[in-house]
Structure formats: structure tokens, C-alpha cells
Amino acid sequence: MSKTFSIWKKKFKTSTGEAVEKYYACPKTLRTVETEELSERISGACSLTQGDVLGCLKALSIEIKLSLLEGCNIKLDGIGTFGVGVTSEGFDDPKNINPKKVKATKITYKADRKLARDIKEMKFTAEPKIPKGAVVKSSRKVVSVLLLLCLLSFSKLGFSQDESSNSCKFNKEDFSHTIQTQVGYRWIDGFLGFYDFKTNLIPSYEIGYKNKYFAKLRYITFSDTFNDNTYLVDYHYIVPVKEQRFNLFSLVLGYNFLKPQSNHLLKLGLELGYGFDRLKYEDKHIGCYDYFGLGGELSYKYFITKNIGIGGEINYGYVIGNDMSFANYGINLTLSLKF
């Protein structure tokens, strides 16, 4: 067993004022072991069933929380001791420190001696470099698959299994084509923390059938840049990330609940997507992580004329990948052009 690490470059000045560049190793988390998987592992190593172990682990988490809230420390043999750190503002007179001035800062943890010794002796493996062009080829492939699925789903409707029957055939007038652009906000709980990304001019193409059923192809991107090395609160270490860009390609299948003849559309949609998170490091190394998205959206649209519509949209979902899942949601204004 080994821990994967990546390499980052740090620039600093020595005591003599000389500029120096040094390379350092920083930890890389490949995956997170969830409670259910942990219970499965434990049940395989003892006579308890997975359900019994899962129940014990959930009861343990509740008891740890209650004990910490009661002001107690928790000692788990072979793991360590958990507690709560507290602090307050500085006062000249200790009498001024009352319960309202005291606040909890963090959950403290002191590792078991044997565990700490084993961790110090653990082995490490360097993170493999991603081949150049891998992201471009992957994203093109996924977009092509989404386009093919969308076209096949609608082209299949236009063919009748019985050529002598007109009941399964569709007229050209039954279909509508719409180009849309959106502006608003999209939030995502990502690898580097929680960010609110302002998204401008989100392009999409939508095809509709009888103003009732819809399929939409959409592309969304979020980006952020960092001047200093980024501190990951959840992982308690610093990474030299200079830029993060998240790209999401999605297919949205929607249904209109209002009358098809109306200029008003109220749609509930199911979103299926693919995305990749691109992280650019200080040493110009680029790391990419693939994600698949699943979510829903509720949208309203009103066509001012036969071809021009305005409206709004709210959406919520998850992107899953790299053994992690991130929530993402947003609110947008929509401008549509039907042709």
C-alpha cells in the first residue's frame, strides 16, 4: 500500500535576498472510502453482517457527536483521541471572559502512537502524468456520443414500422428548433472548495416535438484563477493551483406541462452530462478529472413573438467522478430564438 503524491514548485527568497526555486511533494487524494464501503470491508474480516457493521458505524458517529457536544474527548483505540478546540478574544481582565466570548475553533485530533508510527513509515508513489491531448480527445468523444444519441432518438420517431399506416409518422411542422443563450449564476462545490461562478452566454440548442417534448444540448464552463497557493480546508494541505476550469456538456430531456398551443412554456427537465475539471499548477503541470452529471431543471419561457422568447431557469444536480460527488445548482435568465 502506498500514498500518491504530486510535485509543485515554490519560489522564495533566502536570508541573503537570493531568489530560489524549490520543488516539494504534496499529497494527492485518489478516492474517499465511504461508510458503506467501510462496513463491507469490516464485515468481510469478521463474523458480523454488513448491516450490523453499518448500524454500529452510524451509531458510533452519533455518539461521537453527542460526546463532543457534551464537552468530552473521545478516545478510540488504534485511531486516536478527538476533542474540541476553543478560543476567545484577548482581555486584560480574566473576569471579562464569559461564555458568550468563547467559541469553538475546530475539532482536534491526536493520533494513536502506533498509528502515527505506521503512517511515518508508509510508502509513496508519484502521480502519473496525463498524456497531452487526452482531455481534448475525451471531450470530443463524449460530445459526439451525446449528439448521436439526441439525433437517433428523434430520427427514430420519424419512421413507421408499418409503411401502410400513417399513425406513426410525424409531420415536419410538429418539430421546432430553438437556439438559446443564458446569463446568470451557477454554483458548484468543487475540488478546491465552494465557489459561485458567474456564467455568461451559456449556449444551447433545443429541439421540440409538438411543443410538448424537448431535448436540449448545452455547454457550461466555470473558471477561476488564484494568485497564491490554495489551501484546501477539507484536506488540510496547500496545493499550488493557479487556475481551475470546469467544463460541462449536458443533454436535457424536458416536458411541458402547459397547453402546447400556448405561448407559455413550463418545463421540467432531466439533465445528463459529462464534465472535466482542469487544474493548472504552478509548475505548468495540468491535472484533469472526469465527471458525469445528473440533475434536474425547472424552466419558464414566454414567447413575445412567434420566434422570440424570454424566461428563466433554476437547476440542481450532482457531478460524480474521481470517487467524489459535488453539488451544483444555478439560476439563469434565458433568451430564445425559434426557427
C-alpha positions in Angstrom: 0.0 0.0 0.0 1.2 3.5 -0.8 0.1 7.1 -0.9 0.2 9.1 -4.2 1.8 12.4 -4.3 2.2 15.2 -6.8 5.0 17.8 -7.2 4.8 21.6 -7.0 7.3 24.4 -7.3 7.7 27.1 -4.7 9.6 30.4 -5.1 11.1 32.2 -2.1 14.0 34.4 -1.0 16.8 33.3 1.3 18.1 35.3 4.2 20.7 36.9 1.8 17.9 38.0 -0.6 18.7 35.4 -3.3 15.7 34.1 -5.2 15.4 30.4 -5.0 13.1 27.8 -6.6 12.5 24.5 -4.8 10.3 21.6 -5.7 8.2 19.9 -3.0 5.9 16.9 -2.8 2.2 17.5 -1.8 -0.4 14.8 -1.1 -2.8 13.6 -3.7 -6.2 12.1 -2.6 -7.2 9.5 -5.2 -10.5 8.5 -3.6 -12.6 8.6 -0.4 -13.7 5.4 1.4 -17.4 5.9 2.3 -19.2 4.4 5.3 -21.0 1.7 3.3 -17.7 0.5 1.7 -16.0 0.6 5.1 -18.8 -1.6 6.6 -18.4 -4.0 3.7 -14.7 -4.3 4.4 -15.2 -4.8 8.1 -17.9 -7.4 7.6 -15.5 -9.4 5.4 -13.0 -9.5 8.2 -15.3 -10.7 11.0 -18.5 -12.7 11.6 -20.8 -9.6 11.6 -23.0 -8.9 8.6 -22.6 -5.7 6.7 -25.9 -4.4 8.0 -24.7 -4.9 11.6 -21.4 -3.1 11.0 -23.2 -0.3 9.1 -25.5 0.2 12.1 -22.6 0.3 14.5 -20.7 2.8 12.5 -23.7 5.1 12.2 -24.4 4.7 16.0 -20.7 5.5 16.6 -20.8 8.7 14.6 -23.9 9.9 16.6 -22.2 9.0 19.9 -19.0 10.9 18.9 -21.0 14.0 18.1 -23.0 13.9 21.3 -19.9 13.3 23.4 -18.1 16.2 21.8 -21.1 18.5 22.3 -21.1 17.5 26.0 -17.5 18.7 26.3 -15.9 15.2 26.4 -12.9 13.9 24.5 -13.3 10.6 22.6 -10.5 8.1 22.6 -10.7 5.2 20.0 -8.0 2.6 20.5 -5.8 2.3 17.5 -7.1 5.6 16.0 -6.6 8.4 18.4 -8.4 11.0 20.6 -10.9 13.6 19.3 -11.7 16.8 21.1 -12.9 20.4 20.5 -10.6 23.4 20.4 -11.8 26.7 21.9 -10.6 30.3 21.9 -11.7 33.8 22.7 -10.6 37.4 22.2 -7.7 38.7 24.4 -8.8 40.6 27.5 -6.7 42.5 30.1 -9.0 41.2 32.9 -9.9 37.5 33.0 -13.3 38.3 34.5 -14.3 39.7 31.1 -14.1 36.3 29.6 -17.7 35.0 29.8 -19.3 32.0 27.9 -20.6 34.4 25.2 -17.0 35.4 24.4 -15.8 31.8 23.9 -16.2 29.9 20.6 -15.2 26.6 19.1 -12.5 26.8 16.5 -12.1 23.2 15.2 -12.3 19.5 16.0 -8.9 18.4 17.4 -7.3 15.1 16.7 -4.3 13.4 18.3 -3.3 10.2 16.5 -2.7 6.9 18.4 1.1 6.4 18.8 1.2 3.1 16.8 -0.9 4.7 14.0 1.3 7.7 13.9 4.4 5.5 13.7 2.9 3.4 10.9 1.9 6.5 9.0 5.5 7.8 9.2 6.7 4.5 7.7 4.3 4.5 4.8 5.5 4.3 1.2 4.7 6.8 -1.6 4.0 6.6 -5.3 4.4 9.5 -7.7 1.3 10.7 -9.6 1.4 9.7 -13.2 1.4 12.5 -15.8 -1.6 12.8 -18.0 -0.8 12.4 -21.8 -1.1 15.6 -23.8 -4.3 15.9 -25.7 -6.1 13.3 -23.6 -8.7 15.8 -22.4 -9.4 17.2 -25.9 -9.9 13.7 -27.3 -12.1 12.6 -24.4 -14.3 15.7 -24.5 -14.8 15.4 -28.3 -15.8 11.8 -28.0 -18.4 12.4 -25.3 -19.9 15.4 -27.2 -20.1 13.3 -30.3 -21.9 10.5 -28.4 -24.4 13.0 -26.9 -25.2 14.5 -30.3 -25.6 11.0 -31.8 -28.0 9.9 -29.1 -30.1 13.0 -29.5 -30.3 12.7 -33.3 -31.1 9.0 -33.1 -33.8 9.5 -30.5 -35.7 11.9 -32.8 -35.0 10.3 -36.1 -36.4 7.0 -34.8 -39.7 8.7 -34.3 -40.0 9.7 -37.9 -40.1 6.1 -39.2 -43.1 3.9 -39.1 -42.8 0.2 -38.7 -45.9 -0.2 -40.9 -45.5 1.7 -44.1 -49.2 1.4 -44.9 -50.1 3.2 -41.7 -49.9 7.0 -41.2 -50.4 6.8 -37.4 -46.7 6.6 -36.5 -45.5 9.2 -39.0 -44.8 12.8 -38.0 -45.0 16.0 -39.9 -42.2 18.5 -40.2 -44.4 21.1 -38.6 -44.5 19.1 -35.4 -40.9 19.9 -34.7 -39.4 23.1 -33.5 -35.8 24.2 -33.3 -34.5 26.8 -30.8 -31.2 28.4 -30.2 -30.9 29.8 -26.6 -28.4 31.8 -24.6 -28.5 32.2 -20.8 -26.9 34.5 -18.3 -26.9 34.2 -14.5 -25.1 32.3 -11.8 -24.0 28.7 -11.3 -22.6 27.5 -8.0 -20.5 24.3 -7.6 -19.0 22.6 -4.6 -15.7 21.6 -6.3 -12.3 20.1 -5.6 -10.9 23.4 -4.4 -13.9 24.3 -2.3 -17.3 26.1 -2.8 -17.4 28.8 -5.5 -20.1 30.9 -7.1 -19.2 31.2 -10.8 -20.8 33.9 -12.8 -21.7 32.3 -16.1 -22.2 34.4 -19.3 -23.8 33.5 -22.5 -24.4 29.8 -21.9 -25.2 28.4 -25.4 -27.7 25.6 -26.1 -29.6 24.1 -28.9 -33.1 22.6 -28.3 -35.4 20.6 -30.5 -39.1 20.2 -29.6 -41.9 17.9 -30.6 -45.4 19.3 -30.7 -44.4 21.9 -28.1 -44.6 19.2 -25.5 -41.4 17.1 -25.5 -37.9 18.7 -25.7 -34.3 17.7 -26.0 -31.5 20.3 -25.4 -27.8 20.2 -25.8 -25.9 22.6 -23.6 -22.3 23.6 -22.7 -21.3 25.4 -19.5 -17.9 26.4 -18.2 -16.7 27.8 -14.9 -13.3 29.2 -14.3 -11.2 30.8 -11.5 -7.6 31.9 -11.1 -5.5 32.1 -8.0 -2.6 34.4 -7.2 -1.3 32.4 -4.2 -1.1 28.7 -3.4 -4.5 27.3 -2.5 -5.2 25.9 1.0 -7.7 23.1 0.9 -9.6 23.3 4.2 -11.2 19.8 3.9 -7.8 18.2 3.2 -5.6 20.4 5.4 -2.8 21.0 2.9 -1.7 23.5 0.3 -1.7 22.9 -3.4 0.0 25.2 -6.0 -3.1 25.5 -8.2 -3.1 28.7 -10.3 -6.2 28.1 -12.4 -9.3 25.9 -12.3 -11.7 25.4 -15.2 -14.7 23.1 -15.1 -16.4 22.2 -18.4 -19.8 20.6 -18.5 -21.6 19.2 -21.6 -25.1 18.1 -21.0 -28.3 16.7 -22.6 -31.6 17.8 -21.1 -34.8 16.0 -21.7 -37.8 18.1 -20.9 -41.6 18.0 -20.7 -44.0 21.0 -21.0 -46.9 20.9 -18.5 -48.9 23.8 -20.2 -51.0 23.7 -23.3 -49.0 23.1 -26.4 -50.9 25.9 -28.3 -49.9 28.5 -25.6 -47.1 31.0 -25.8 -46.2 30.0 -22.3 -43.9 27.0 -21.5 -43.4 25.5 -18.1 -40.9 22.6 -18.4 -39.4 20.1 -16.0 -36.2 18.5 -17.4 -33.8 15.7 -16.6 -30.2 16.6 -17.2 -27.5 14.0 -18.1 -24.0 15.3 -18.6 -20.2 14.9 -18.7 -17.6 17.3 -17.4 -13.9 17.6 -16.7 -12.2 19.6 -14.1 -8.9 21.1 -15.4 -6.4 22.3 -12.8 -3.3 24.2 -13.8 -0.4 24.0 -11.3 2.4 26.4 -10.6 4.9 24.3 -12.4 2.7 24.4 -15.6 1.6 20.8 -14.9 -2.1 20.3 -15.8 -4.3 17.8 -14.0 -7.7 16.7 -15.4 -10.5 14.8 -13.7 -13.6 13.4 -15.4 -17.1 13.7 -14.0 -20.6 12.6 -15.0 -23.6 14.8 -14.1 -27.2 14.0 -13.2 -29.7 16.7 -12.2 -33.0 18.4 -12.9 -34.2 21.8 -14.0 -37.4 23.8 -13.9 -37.8 26.5 -16.6 -40.4 29.0 -17.7 -40.5 30.7 -21.1 -42.8 33.2 -22.7 -42.7 33.8 -26.5 -43.2 37.5 -27.1 -43.5 36.8 -30.8 -43.7 33.6 -32.8 -39.9 33.3 -32.8 -38.5 35.3 -29.8 -38.9 34.1 -26.2 -37.7 35.2 -22.8 -37.8 33.3 -19.5 -35.8 31.9 -16.6 -34.5 28.7 -15.3 -33.4 27.1 -12.0 -31.5 23.8 -11.8 -29.9 21.5 -9.3 -27.8 18.3 -9.6 -24.6 16.5 -8.9 -21.4 15.8 -10.8 -19.9 12.5 -9.8 -16.3 11.2 -10.5 -12.9 10.6 -9.1 -14.7 8.9 -6.2 -16.3 12.2 -5.2 -19.6 13.9 -5.8 -20.1 17.7 -6.0 -23.4 19.6 -5.8 -24.1 22.2 -8.4 -27.1 24.5 -8.9 -27.9 27.8 -10.5 -30.4 30.4 -11.7 -30.4 31.9 -15.2 -32.3 34.3 -17.5 -33.0 32.9 -20.9 -33.3 34.4 -24.4 -34.6 32.1 -27.1 -34.8 32.3 -30.9 -37.0 29.7 -32.6 -36.7 28.9 -36.3 
